[in-house]
Amino acid sequence: MKVLITGGTGFIGWHLARALRANGHQVRLFDLVPPEDDEFPFVPGDVRDSRAVGEAVKGCEVVAHLAAAHHDFGLTDGTY
């Protein structure tokens, strides 16, 4: 199975990516923040950008949506 993980470089996304790969799945990460290494294919982008999401999801069969705005202080209600 080909899986896209939004928020893939975060704590939970990274652990999910490793678990999926260990079970034979292909994983692609999508996030604003690049990973510290190139262990997985990475697509930079923002989930609020439909064009970026469309490109990232190409060829994937499943999306695990883990992206969140949580490190930023003073988030607007619209962003949250």
N, C-alpha and C positions, 0 to 999 in steps of 0.2 A: 504494500500500500504506500502511496506517495502522500506525505503529510506536510502541510504548511502550518507552522506555529507562529501566530502573531504574539508579540511580546516574547519571542523566542530566546532572547539573550538575558532575560530576567531569571531569577532563582528557580521558579517553578518550571518555566519554559525550557531552561537548560537541562534540568533533570528529566523532564518528559522526553526531550529529544534523545537523550542518551538511552532511556528505557525503550523507546520506540525502535531505535537503531539496534539495540541488543536483541530485539524480537524480530529483526529482519526487515524493518520498514525503512523507506527512504525519507529523509527529513530535510526540510528547508526552513530556515529561520527568517522572520520578517520583524523588523524592529527599528526604532529610531537610533538606538545605541548599537554600534557594531560589537561583535563578540571579541573577546581577548585573543582568540586564535582562530584558525580556519578549519576547525574540526567538522563543521557543517556548512553547506552552501548558505550564503547569507544574501538577503535582498534588503537594502536600506529603504525605509519608508515609514509613512504615518498612516494608521488605519483610517484616519479622517480624509485621506486622499484616495478617492475611488479608483483613479487611474493607476496609482501605485499598487493598490490591493489587487486590481485586475491583472497586472503584470506578475505580481508575486504568486498568485494562485494558479497561474497557467500550468497545466499538467498535473496538478494535485487532485487527489480524490477526496481528501478530508482536510478540514481546517479545525485546528484547536485554537480557539480565540482566547488568549491570555493577556492581551495588551491592556494596559491600564495607565491612567494618569494618576500616579500616586506619590511621586517624589517631589512634585512641584508644590510650593507653598502659594496660597492665594489663588487657587484654580477658580475660574468662573463657573457658574452653574452649568452653562452650555458645554464647557469642556468636560466637567465632571460627568 
